[in-house]
Amino acid sequence: MCTVSYLPRPEGFILTHNRDEAPSRSPQNIARAHTPGGESLLFPRDTQAGGTWIASSRSGRTACLLNGAFVLHRRQPPYRRSRGLLLLDFFDWTSADDFFAHYELDNIEPFTFLYFERNAGNFGSLQRILEFRWDGEQRHLKNLAPGEAHFWCSATLYPADMQRKREAVFHRWLDKQDLGKKSLPGNVLRLHKTGSVGDPENDFVMNRAGRVQTVSITQLILHEKNARMRYIDLLGKNQSERQLTAL
């Protein structure tokens, strides 16, 4: 996996995530669960390993995951823990900085972890975006501007030249958008369904002979009073939507 876009809005942000995976690993709805510390989470749960690729908490913390760090790596299973469970582990930590610095990553497959942290007292206002990459040997942490749009592709599926082509599609679309419009969530969903580089194996909804394909789209809309998550199962044609009210 995957393809992720982030769009800031005056009252919050929109995070949209296409999941490229083996078709057998596609869930049908959004789970609601609690961390050991009692924090309420929304996330689609992977049917195989039980983890997830995107989650948001009632306290306004949001995180999502892409496979791979910077380049396609050579897999060396078995791994100690799945990356999807690692993302859920994150919400057991009270400090994101401690997690990125001290979580045990030995024998964890490379990944890109995106973290979105709200300002205290303002559920819809972001304080920071952190991009954390684990390449199998070293940790790489980068701060990104919350007020700018961002786009990511999985390094395991899309080499650097294809990532640039896909990002160019996103920016051409972005140049025509009004980020304050109420129709923006629907517009970005359409982009994530129809964005094209002219190659079915690399389009935003991709298919590589049925072995790996875009199985779902998850969209999180966070604003001042709540977080609303929408999950679209592209294979089973199911949809699920749930929300969390701000603390």
C-alpha positions in Angstrom: 0.0 0.0 0.0 -0.8 2.9 -0.7 -1.8 6.4 -1.9 -2.5 9.2 0.7 -3.5 12.8 0.3 -3.8 15.5 3.0 -5.7 18.7 2.4 -5.9 21.5 5.0 -9.1 23.4 5.6 -10.0 26.5 7.6 -11.8 24.2 10.2 -9.6 21.1 10.0 -8.3 18.8 7.3 -9.2 15.9 5.0 -7.0 12.8 4.9 -7.8 10.2 2.1 -6.1 6.9 1.8 -6.2 4.3 -1.0 -5.2 0.9 0.2 -3.4 -1.3 -2.4 -3.3 -4.8 -1.1 -4.1 -8.5 -1.8 -7.9 -8.7 -2.2 -8.3 -11.2 0.6 -7.2 -8.6 3.2 -10.1 -6.2 2.7 -12.4 -5.6 5.7 -16.0 -4.4 5.2 -16.5 -1.7 7.8 -15.0 0.6 10.4 -14.1 -0.7 13.9 -14.4 1.3 17.1 -12.2 0.2 19.9 -10.4 1.5 23.0 -6.7 1.5 23.8 -5.6 0.0 27.2 -5.6 3.6 28.5 -9.2 4.0 27.5 -8.8 6.2 24.4 -11.5 5.7 21.8 -10.3 4.9 18.2 -11.9 4.6 14.8 -10.1 2.5 12.2 -10.8 -0.2 9.5 -9.3 -3.5 10.9 -7.2 -5.7 8.6 -8.8 -9.1 8.2 -5.5 -11.0 8.3 -3.2 -9.5 11.0 -5.8 -7.5 12.9 -4.0 -4.2 12.6 -4.9 -1.1 10.5 -3.5 1.5 8.1 -5.3 4.6 9.3 -6.8 5.5 12.7 -8.1 8.5 14.6 -8.7 9.0 18.3 -11.2 11.0 20.3 -8.4 13.2 21.5 -7.7 14.3 17.9 -4.6 12.3 17.2 -4.6 10.8 13.7 -2.0 8.4 12.1 -1.7 6.4 8.9 0.8 4.1 7.4 2.4 3.3 4.0 4.5 0.2 3.3 8.2 0.9 2.7 10.4 3.9 3.5 12.3 5.4 0.5 12.8 2.6 -2.0 11.6 -1.0 -2.6 13.3 -3.2 0.0 14.0 -6.9 0.0 11.5 -8.7 2.3 13.1 -10.8 5.0 10.2 -12.5 6.9 9.3 -13.6 9.5 8.9 -10.2 11.0 8.5 -9.7 14.8 5.3 -7.6 14.5 3.1 -6.4 11.7 3.1 -2.7 10.7 -0.6 -2.5 11.1 -0.4 -3.5 14.8 2.5 -1.1 15.3 0.1 1.7 14.2 -2.4 0.7 16.9 0.5 0.4 19.4 1.2 4.1 18.8 -2.0 5.1 20.5 -1.0 3.4 23.7 1.9 6.0 24.0 1.0 9.3 25.5 3.9 11.0 23.7 4.4 10.8 19.9 8.0 11.9 20.3 8.7 9.1 22.7 7.1 6.6 20.4 9.2 7.6 17.4 12.4 7.7 19.5 12.0 4.6 21.6 9.5 2.1 20.1 11.4 -1.2 19.4 11.8 -1.4 15.6 14.2 -4.3 15.3 12.9 -6.9 12.8 10.0 -4.6 11.7 9.5 -4.3 8.0 10.2 -0.8 6.6 7.4 1.7 6.6 6.3 5.4 6.4 4.3 6.6 9.3 2.3 9.9 9.1 1.1 11.6 12.3 -1.3 14.5 12.6 -1.4 16.3 15.9 -4.1 18.9 16.8 -3.6 22.0 18.9 -4.7 21.6 22.5 -8.1 23.1 22.9 -8.9 23.2 19.2 -9.9 19.8 17.7 -9.8 21.0 14.1 -6.6 23.0 14.2 -3.3 21.1 13.5 -0.2 21.8 15.5 2.1 19.6 13.4 2.5 16.9 10.9 5.3 14.4 11.4 6.6 12.0 8.7 8.4 9.1 10.3 10.3 6.6 8.1 11.9 3.3 9.2 14.2 1.9 6.5 15.0 -1.3 8.4 18.1 0.2 10.0 17.6 3.9 10.8 14.8 6.2 11.9 14.1 9.3 9.8 11.8 12.0 11.2 10.6 15.1 9.3 8.3 17.9 10.2 5.8 19.0 7.5 3.8 22.2 7.2 0.2 21.7 8.4 -1.1 24.5 6.2 0.1 23.0 3.0 -1.4 20.1 0.9 0.7 16.9 0.9 0.7 13.6 -1.2 2.5 10.3 -0.6 2.8 6.9 -2.4 4.1 3.6 -1.1 7.8 3.1 -2.0 7.2 -0.7 -2.3 4.7 -0.3 -5.2 5.7 2.9 -6.9 9.4 3.8 -7.9 10.5 7.4 -7.6 9.6 8.3 -11.2 6.1 6.9 -10.9 5.6 8.7 -7.6 6.4 12.0 -9.3 3.9 11.3 -12.1 1.2 10.4 -9.6 1.9 13.5 -7.5 1.8 15.7 -10.6 -1.8 14.4 -11.2 -2.6 15.4 -7.6 -1.2 18.9 -8.0 -2.9 19.5 -11.3 -6.2 18.6 -9.7 -5.3 20.7 -6.6 -4.6 23.8 -8.7 -8.3 23.8 -9.7 -9.7 23.4 -6.2 -11.2 25.8 -3.6 -10.1 24.3 -0.3 -13.0 26.1 1.5 -15.7 24.5 -0.6 -18.2 22.2 1.1 -17.9 19.8 -1.9 -14.2 19.3 -1.3 -14.4 15.9 0.5 -16.5 14.5 -2.4 -14.1 16.0 -5.0 -11.0 14.4 -3.4 -12.8 11.1 -3.2 -13.5 11.3 -6.9 -9.8 12.1 -7.5 -8.8 9.0 -5.5 -11.2 6.9 -7.6 -10.3 8.3 -11.0 -6.8 9.8 -10.8 -4.9 8.4 -13.8 -1.3 8.3 -15.2 -2.6 6.4 -18.2 -1.6 3.0 -16.8 -4.1 0.7 -15.0 -1.2 -0.8 -12.9 -0.3 2.6 -11.6 -3.5 4.7 -11.6 -4.9 5.8 -8.2 -7.2 2.8 -8.3 -4.8 0.3 -9.6 -4.9 -3.4 -10.4 -1.9 -5.7 -11.1 -3.5 -8.8 -12.4 -5.6 -9.2 -9.3 -2.6 -10.0 -7.1 -2.4 -6.5 -5.7 -5.1 -3.9 -6.3 -6.8 -1.0 -4.7 -9.2 -2.7 -2.3 -10.6 0.3 -0.4 -10.6 4.1 0.1 -10.7 5.5 3.6 -11.4 9.2 4.2 -11.1 11.1 7.5 -12.6 14.5 7.9 -11.5 16.3 11.0 -13.0 19.6 12.1 -13.7 21.6 15.3 -16.3 19.3 16.9 -15.7 15.8 15.6 -13.8 13.4 13.3 -15.8 11.5 10.7 -14.4 8.5 9.0 -15.8 7.0 5.8 -14.7 3.6 4.5 -15.4 2.4 0.9 -14.9 -1.3 0.2 -14.2 -1.2 -3.6 -14.4 -5.0 -3.9 -17.6 -5.8 -2.0 -19.2 -2.4 -2.8 -19.8 -1.9 0.9 -19.6 1.5 2.7 -19.3 2.3 6.4 -19.2 5.7 8.2 -18.7 6.5 11.9 -17.6 9.5 13.9 -16.0 10.5 17.1 -17.0 13.7 19.1 -14.2 15.8 20.3 -13.2 15.6 24.0 
